[in-house]
Amino acid sequence: MAPLIGRGLYSLTFKGISVQKKYLTLLLAGSLPLFFGAVAHAQTVEAKPSAAVPAAADDDSSYQLKGVAPKPSGSAAQQAATANYELRGTSISGAYAATQTILTAPVEPNAAAYKTESGVYLYPSAFVGYGYNSNVATASTNAAGSGFINMAPELVAELKNRGDRYTAAVAMNATRYFDSAADNYTNSDLQVAGDNYFSSRARAGWSVGYVNGSDPRGSNNRPVGNEPDRWHSANLNARLIYGAQEAPGRFEIDLGNQAKSYDNNRENTAVADVNVGSYAGRFFYRLGTKTMALVEYRNARANYTSSLATDSNVERRYYAGLTWEATAATTGIVKIGQMTKDFDQAGRSAYNGGSWEASVRWLPLSYSMVEFSTNRSASDPVGFGSYQLNTATNLTWSHKWTSFLTSRAGLGLLSTGYSDVGASRTDNTTNTTFTLEYQVLRWLKMGVDIGLTDRSSNVTGADFKRNITMFTLNATL
C-alpha cells in the first residue's frame, strides 16, 4: 500500500501537477455530500482569530489534558483511561488545536464561515472514510473482518455578543459495515454552550447536551449481544472562573451532571443505567511569567438506577501539580496525587491509591510537534471485577513535510488491572496509528488512516488483534 501511495504523491508533485491535480480535485469534490456543495456557494468569511488561536499554557482551560490519550468508549461514570481504540472519524489528524474557549465548541483554525443576516456564523464540516476492519467484534479467535464506510458531518453555529460567545454544535458519526450489518451504528451529539465574560476577573462557561451513543460489540466485558449496546445521555456542565489572566492566583469551580440510559440488550445493560453528579475545585498560583502551581479536588457520585446494580460509588481525586510554557516550543501540565473509589455495597473492594494526569507538548521545529501524555486512574467495572485500574501512556509525532503534506504517527500503551475476580487479571494493549493527509484545497483534505491494535491478557479469551485501514476525505467551508 505504501509504495502505491508514494507513487501517487510523486506523480502529483513532480509530473504535471497542474493537470493531474485539477482532475483529482474535481473527482474528490464530486464525492462530497450535496448539501456541502450548496453551502460552498454561499457567502463566506474567514474564521475569527479568537476561535482559532491556540491557548497558552496558563489559559483558562490549561489544566485539561491536551494530549492524545484515547477517550473512554462511553464509560458510564467518571472518565477513565479505558479505550477501545476506534479510529476517531472526525478529522484526519485526529484532533483540532486548543482554542481560547471555556465550554463552547471550537472550530478548525483554517475553516471559513457562512455568515447569516442575523450575525450567526456557520461552520460546516464533513468527513467520509472508506476502509477495512480485520476484527469488527474484537474476537479472540475466529475474527471476522469487514469493509466499511464512515460518515461524520458536523455543524457549529457561533454567535458573539459584546465579548460573550455562544455555540450550538450538532454532529453525527455513522458507520456501515458491508459484511457485518449487525455492527452498524449511528451516533449523534447536540451541544449548546456559552462563554460569558463579566469582568477582567470573572467569567463562566456552561453547556447543555444530548448524546446518542453506542458501545461496539466486544469493547467491554459484558456478554456480546447481536448488536452494539446503544445508549443516550443528557449532560449539563458549568465552569466558574475568578482571576485575571496575569493575576497571581485564579480559582475555578466545575459542576456537572450526566444521566445515561441504555436502549437495547437490556438483559445485560439495565444494570449500567447511571446518573453521575460531579463537582471540582482548583486553584492556580503563579510562580513565574509562564509557570503556575495548582491544587485540585474532584468529586463524582455515580448512582446506578437498577435495583440489581451494585456499582454505585463515590470517586474523589486530590491533585497537585504544575502547568507551564517554559519556552515558545514547550508547554505542559503535570498533576500527581491520590484517588479513592468507595462503593455503597458493604464489603465491596474499594480503591485508594496513586493517580496522575500529565501532558507535554514540544515543538522542536515550527512544522513538527511531539506530544506525550500519561494518566492513571480507577474506573467503574463493565461486566468484570470490582473496579479497573488503568494506566495509559501515549506518544505522537506530527510533522508537516510540505505546505500540503502532513503525517502523524502514534504509539499508545494501556495496562488494565482488574480487582476482585478470584484470580489476577491484567490486560496490556498496544495501539499503533499512522495518518497521512494531503491538502488538496484550503477546504479539502484527503488521506489514509491506519490503526493496529494488539491486546494481550493472562486470561484466556480476553486477547485480540485488530487492524483498521481507512482512506479519508475531510472538508470544511
N, C-alpha and C positions, 0 to 999 in steps of 0.2 A: 504493500500500500504506500509506504513512504516514498519509494522511487517514482511511483506514478504522480504523487503529489508534487514531488520535487521537479519533475519534468514539466508539469503543468505550470508551475510558478515560473520556471525558467523561460518557458515559451512566452508567457505574458510579459516578462520583464525585458527579454532581450530579442525577441523575434516578432517584430511588427506589432508592438503593443497598441498602437492607435487603432488598428483594425480589429484585432482579436479581443481586446478589452471591451470594445464597443458592443460586439455581438454577445459577449458573456454578460455584460450589464443588462442588455435587453432581455436575455433569457432569464436571468435571476429576477429582475423586476417583474416580469410577466407572471412569475410563480407566486407572488405575494397576494394576500387576500385583497379582494376588490375594494373593500372599504378603505383600505390603506391608500390605494391609488387615488381614490376620490379626495381623501384628506390632503394628499400631497399637492393637489392643485389649488388648495385654499391658500389664503394669506398666511405667510409665515414670518416669525420674528425670532431672533436669536434668543437662546435661553438666558435668563437673567444671571449675572455673575453670582449673586447671593445664593442661588440654588445649586451652584456647581463648584464653588471654591472649596478645596479640601480644608478640613478643620484642623486647627493647630492642636498640639498635644494637650494643651490645657483648656480646650474648648469645653462648652457645657456638657457635651456627651463623651468627653475623652475617657471617662472611666470604663466605658463599654469596650469590650474586646473588638478590635477591628481586623483581626487576623482571618484565617481561612479555615478555622476549625469547623467541621461539618455540623450542620444543625441537627437537632433531635428529629426523629422520624415520628413526630406527632405525640411525644410523651404526654401523658395525661396531666402530670403535675409539673413540678418545677423543672426548668430547663436543665438538661444534663449533657454529658458528652457522648451519650449513645447515638449511634448513627447507622443507617442502612446504606449510606454511600451511594445514593442515587445521583446521576448526573443532574446538575442544577436546573437546566432547562429554562433559564430566564435570561441568560446572556452567554456569549461565547467565553468571555473571560471569567465568568462566574460571579463577579460582584462589582458594583459600581464604587467609585471613590467616596470617601467620607464627605459629608456635607455639613454646613453650618446650620443645622436644624435641631430642634428638640425632639418632637414626636411626629412632625409632618413628614409626608413621603418625599424622599429625594428624587431628583431627576438626573438622567445621564448627562455628564458635563457637555458633550458635544451636540446634544439634542436641541432642535429648534421647536418653536411652539406655534400653534394656531391661536390667535387672539380673537376672542369674541367681542361683540359690541359692548357687552356688559363689563369688560375688563378681566374676564376669566381666561387664563392661558391653559391650553390643552396640549398635553404631551403624550401622543400615542406611540406605542411600540409593538412590534410583532416578532415572534421567534418561531421558527419552524426547524425541526430536526428529523432526520431520516436515518435510522440506524439498525443495529442488531444487538440483542441482549442474549448472551450464551446461557444464562441461567435465570429465567424470569422469576421463579419462585424460591430462589436461593436454596435449592435442594442439595443435600449432602451427596446423594447418589442419583443416578438416572436423571441428570439435569436436562431440562427441556428448554431449548432456545427459540427465539422468535425475532423476526424483523418487526420494526415498529415505526410509527410516525408520532412525533411530539409537537404540539402546538401550544404556544403561550402568549396570547395577546395581552396587552396592559394599557390602561389609560389613566393618566394622572391629570386632574384638574387643579389649577392653582389660582388662588386669589390673594392679593396683597392689599392691605389697608392700613395706612399710617404706621408702617413698621411691623404689623402683625402679618402672619402668613397662615393661610388655610388651604388644605388639600383634601380632595376626595380621590381615592385610588381604587380601581376595580381591575382585577386580574383573573385570568383563567389559566390552568395548566392541565391539558388533556393529552393522554397517550392512548393510542390504539395499536394493539399487537395483531400481527397478521395471522399467527398460528396459536395464539393463546388469548382468545377473546375474553375468557373469564377474568383476566388480569387487567382489562381496560379500566381506566379511571378518568374522572373529570373533577378536578379540584377548582375551587373558586375562592376569592378573597375580596371583601369590600371593607375599606377603612376610610373613615372621615376623621380628620385631625386638625388641630390648630396650635400655633405657636404664638403666644401673646407676650408682649413686652410692655411692662407697666412703668418701668423707670430704668436707669442705667444699672440698678442693683437687682431689681425684682423682675422675674419672668416666669412663665409657666407653659407647659405643653400638655395637651390632652388628646386622646384618641378613642374612638368607638368603632368596633369592627365586628364582622360576622364572617366565619370561615366554614367552608365545606371541604373537608379533607378526607384522606384515606391512609390506612396502613397497608402497604403492599404485603401480599402473602409471603410468609417466611421472614418478615422483618422483625418479628418478636417471638416470644416463647409460648404464645397462645396456640392451641390446636389450629392447624392450617385448614381454612374453610374452602368453599368452592369459589370464592371471590374475595377481593380485598375487604378489610374491615373499614366501613365508611362511617364518618362521624361529622358532627357540626359543633361549632362553639361560638359563643358570644363573648366579646372581650371589651373590657374597659381599662384604660390606663391614664395616669396623670403624673406629671413631674413638676415640682415646685422648686425654684432656684432663687437663692438670695446671695448676692455678692457680685460686685463688678468684675469684669474680665481681669483687670490688673490689680484687684484688691488683695490684701494679704491672706484673706480667707474666703471660703464660699461654702454654703450649706445647700444640700439637695435632699428632697424627700420624694420618694416614689410610692404610688398607690396603684394597685391593680386587682382585677377580678376576672376569672375565666370560668365559664360554665360549659362543660363539654359533655356531649352525649353521643353514643354510638347508635347507628341506624339499622344495622343488619347483623347477621351472625350472633344474635342476642344470647344464644345459649353459652357463648364464650365471652362476649363483650359487655354484657349487662353489668358485670362487677367492675368495669372500668369507667363507668359514668362518674364524673367528678366535678366538684366546684372548688376552685382554688382562689383564696383571697390572700393577697400579699402586700407587704409594705417594706420600705427600705429607707435608711437614712445614711448620709455620708458627709464628711467634712474634709475639705481640701485646705491645706495650709502652704503658702508659698515659701519655698526655700531659696529660690533664685528667680532670675528672669524667665527661665524656661523649665523650671523644676518645681513640682508640688508634691508634698506628702499627703496621704489620705488615710482615713479610717472609715470603715463601712460596716453597717449591720443590716442584714436582710432576714426577713421572716416570711414564710409561706405556709399557709394552712390548707391542706388538701382533705376535703370531706368527700369520700366516696358514698354515693347515694343508695346503692343497693344494700338490702338487708343481709345479703350474703357476702358483702365485701369486707375485707379485713385489713385494707391498706391505708386507712385514714391515718394521717400523721401530721406532725409539725416539723418543719425544717428551719434551722437557724444557721446563719453564717456570720462569722466575725473575721473581718479582714483589716490588714494594714498594708500600706504599700507606697509606691511612688509612680508618678506619671511625669514624663519628661520629653523635651525636644532638645537633645544635647547639642546637635548641630542642625544645619539645614537638611542634612541627609538622614538623620536618625531620630525616630520617635518611638516611644514605648510606654507600656504600663505593666506593672507587676503588683499583684495582690496576693498575699500569703496569710493564712490564718487557720481557723478551726471551723468545723461544720458538725452539726448534730442533726440527727433524724430520729425522732421519737414517735412510736406508733401507739395508737389508742388501745389496741388489743393487749390485754395483760399477757406478759410472758413473751411478747414478740421481740425478737432481736433488734436492737437499735444500733445506730452508727454514731460514733463520737471519735473523730479523728481529723487529720490534716486535710486541708483543702487549699487550692490555689487557682489563680487565673492570671495569665501573662500573655502579652503580645508585643512583639518588637518588629518594627519596620525599618529597613536600611536601604538607602538609595546610593549605591557606590557610584553610579552614573545617572545622569538626568533621564536616561532612557532604559534603566534597568533597576528592578526592585526585588529585594529579598524579604520575605515575611516569615517570622517564626512565632508560633503560638503553642501554648500548653495549658492544660487545665486538669483538675482532679476534683471529683465530687461524687456523692452518692445519689442515686436516683431511685424512684419508686420501681418495684418489680413489675414485669409484664409477663405474668404466667409462670414465673420460676423464681424461687428464692424469696428471702425476706426483703432484701434490697440489692441493688447493683452498685458496685464501686468502680467508677470509670476513670481511667487515666488516658488522656489523649495528647498527642504531640503531632504537630503539623509544620511542614516546611514547604514553601513555594518560591519559585523564581519566575518573575515576569520580565520579558525583555522585548524591546521594540527594535527590531532589526533594521527596518526602514520606516519611512513615514506611513507605509500602508501594510506592513507585515509585523505581527506581534505573536509571540509564543508565551505559553505559561506551563510550567512543569511543577508537579506537586507530589509530596510523599506524606502520607498520614499513617500514624500508628495508634491503635486503640486497644487498650487492655481492659477487659471487663471481668471482675471477680464477683461471684455470687455467694451470698451468705445463707445459712440455714437450709441446705439442700441435702443433708445427710452425708454428702461427700463433697470434697473441694472441687469446684469448677472454675476454670479460668479460660476465657476466650481471648485470643490475640488476633487482631485484624490489621492487615496491611493494605493500604489503598494507594495506588499509584495513578496519577492523572496526567494527561498531556492535552493541551489545546493549542491550536494554531488558527489565527484569524487573519483574513485578508480584507483590507478596507477597499471595497470596490468603488464606493462613492462615500461622500460625507455621511450619508444617512443609511448606508447599506454595507453589511459585512457578511462574508462567507467564511466557513471554517470547518475544522474537524475536531472532534472531542472524543478522547479515548480514556476509559476508566478500567483499571484492573484491580479486582478485589480478591483477597485470599484470607479466609478466616480459619484458624486452627483452634482446636479445643481438646481438652483432655476428657471430654465426654463424647461418647460415640454418637454420631448423627448430628452434632452441632457445628461441624465444619462445612465449608463450601468454598467454591471458587466461581468467579463471575467476571466476564469480560464484556464491556459495552463499547461499541464504536458508533459514532453519530456524526453525520455531515449536517452542517447548520447554515441557516440564513438568519440574520438578525437585523431588523430595520427600525429606524426611528424617523421622525418627521424631518 
